[in-house]
Every structure is written in C-alpha cells, then in structure tokens.
Amino acid sequence: DQQVKQNSPSLSVQEGRISILNCDYTNSMFDYFLWYKKYPAEGPTFLISISSIKDKNEDGRFTVFLNKSAKHLSLHIVPSQPGDSAVYFCVGADKLIFGTGTRLQVFP
Amino acid sequence: NAGVTQTPKFQVLKTGQSMTLQCAQDMNHNSMYWYRQDPGMGLRLIYYSASEGTTDKGEVPNGYNVSRLNKREFSLRLESAAPSQTSVYFCASSYEGIEAFFGQGTRLTVV
C-alpha cells in the first residue's frame, strides 16, 4: 500500500513558466510534508516543508500547497529555471515516506 | 563538514555473500534511516532509528538487519545477498524527523 503517490512520472516545462508537481497521500498521521530534489548520482536534498496544520508555505520561487480534505499537496516553482531540472520527491513525515518521484525537465 | 558519510560507495557481491553498509553522521541527529532506490520506485524505507538504541522496520525490511551502534552510526547488514537486493542504498539522518540529510549512496550489485 503506497502511502505517498506521485502519479506523474515526468513533467516538461519551458524556462520562465510555472512548474506544478502534484502529490497524493493516504496516511492521515503525517504531521509534516516535505519536498526533496535529487540530481543523478547524488543523495536527495531538502527543498521545502509544510506542517499539516498549514495550507501554504512559500520560500522564494517555491510554494507548497496542502489540501488536507483532499489529501493532496502540490509544489509550485515560479519561474522555472533550467537548473531546476531534477527528480522531485514528495515525502510524508512520520518516518519520512517517499513518493515515487516526478522528473522535471525545464527547457530554454 | 562531512554531514552523512556512507561506505563503501560501490560494491559487487555474489549471491549468498554477506556484507555491512556503514553510515555515520556528525550532526548530532537523533533519527537515522536506510533507504533503497530502484528505478520507478522512488526511495523505499528499509529501517529507521528514532534514537540511539532503538530501531524499527520500514516499508521493505525483509532480508536486512540494522544496528544503531551509537548516536553517530547506523549500519545495514545483508546476511545472504540476493539479486533482488541490487539497488542504490541511501542513509539519512535528521534531528526531529523533519528535514533529513542524505549520504551520497552505495551502489550495490548482487550477481
């Protein structure tokens, strides 16, 4: 039973546009959600988090939205840059359960 | 400023051999984790340790054992390696189970 789901394995966006990465979860016990970014041959790195009592958290170009009733969260990147090209993981924090990831490609 | 250090970086084992993957962190974190990453599967939690002296199973614990030797070190042992355990293994640590820091990974091939 997959507790964190990212149904889009890949996303391609033009530089300067908005990237929206989506995530659904089934475990209501998660008290934080996080997004991690991963480049090939490296470990994941933390990007942004949101508490389950919030509905939005913003950090520069990155904003995470949480809809608890729908058990859905999304990461918005505005504007997208070529350096954002990576795999993005949605993570539920209670034992840090990862989704399957979405590969974002930002093209010029 | 080492962060999380994993050894070895690469390993090839024959089926049935045993080995231990080592992980150490220098950030005084309470929680430590072991994951495996397989194509299309994301990172799946094998075991985690919320504090020194405690360990708990994650999503895919079968075929693995762990030891939280002290606050700094968390090792993962494969007693009898199988080809299905071919994967990239990541160790991570966190202070309160929120932002975690990851090692560079160990690429393990079982032939």
Boltz contact constraints between the chains, C-beta under 6 A:
constraints:
  - contact:
      token1: [A, 32]
      token2: [B, 98]
      max_distance: 6.0
  - contact:
      token1: [A, 43]
      token2: [B, 90]
      max_distance: 6.0
  - contact:
      token1: [A, 43]
      token2: [B, 102]
      max_distance: 6.0
  - contact:
      token1: [A, 43]
      token2: [B, 103]
      max_distance: 6.0
  - contact:
      token1: [A, 43]
      token2: [B, 104]
      max_distance: 6.0
  - contact:
      token1: [A, 43]
      token2: [B, 105]
      max_distance: 6.0
  - contact:
      token1: [A, 44]
      token2: [B, 102]
      max_distance: 6.0
  - contact:
      token1: [A, 46]
      token2: [B, 99]
      max_distance: 6.0
  - contact:
      token1: [A, 93]
      token2: [B, 97]
      max_distance: 6.0
  - contact:
      token1: [A, 93]
      token2: [B, 98]
      max_distance: 6.0
  - contact:
      token1: [A, 95]
      token2: [B, 48]
      max_distance: 6.0
  - contact:
      token1: [A, 96]
      token2: [B, 100]
      max_distance: 6.0
  - contact:
      token1: [A, 98]
      token2: [B, 42]
      max_distance: 6.0
  - contact:
      token1: [A, 98]
      token2: [B, 43]
      max_distance: 6.0
  - contact:
      token1: [A, 99]
      token2: [B, 42]
      max_distance: 6.0
  - contact:
      token1: [A, 100]
      token2: [B, 42]
      max_distance: 6.0
  - contact:
      token1: [A, 101]
      token2: [B, 42]
      max_distance: 6.0
